[in-house]
Amino acid sequence: MRIRFCLAALALVGGAGLTTLSAPPATAAACSDIDVVAARGTFEPGTLGAIVGDPVFSALQRKLTGKSLSSYKVNYPADLSLTSAAQGNSDLVNHVRSQAAACPNQRFVLVGYSQGANVVDNSIGISSAGAVVGSPIVATIPAALEGKVAAVLLFGNPIRALGKSVTGTYQSRTIDFCAKGDPICENGGGDVLAHLGYTANAGAAADFAAGKV
């Protein structure tokens, strides 16, 4: 119950006083060079996510000037229901599969914040079961498409509080930000506001992604 109140408080604080950066409609119908697939945090406002998704997309637009970018907002509740992250996991994988079929040369940058990081973790085969607002894996990006994922950008990742991280195939393509004291990703962390500060890491995340595409 304490975790639920914590997440609700984060959402309320995060929704107040935030400026949503400009981002295009969440669509990836055209065959862009890079499709930015963003899974927002619990109750997070914004097009792709006001705290992480929107600022990261804007930073990528500035950094990857020689490439065309599209965006996709993972379609899932992003609430406290037991199946929320699983629904996001399924939608993300389905999107990557369908885009890869329609646009064979397109590559992907996966972005996940808070519960959205659970969604991305599951989709690349790292279970978030047992983490805050986590779930068992229900789908994974097929092995044949793994090479199309250029970068994985994670923020406030709940599995880190369990002592877990991204390993294996995607490890070298992943950057995983956990602010000091963030109670969602740091076991014993007590600074609730630390979970709301990841906009500051958007530039570093874009730099990392640019080095992978």
Secondary structure, 3 states (H helix, E strand, C coil): CHHHHHHHHHHHHHHCCCCCCCCCCCCCCCCCCEEEEEECCCCCCCCCCCCCHHHHHHHHHHHCCCCCEEEEECCCCCCCCCCHHHHHHHHHHHHHHHHHHHCCCCEEEEEEECHHHHHHHHHCCCCCCCCCCCCCCCCCCCHHHHHHEEEEEEECCHHHHHCCCCCHHHHHHEEEECCCCCCCCCCCCCCHHHHHCHHHHHHHHHHHHHCCC
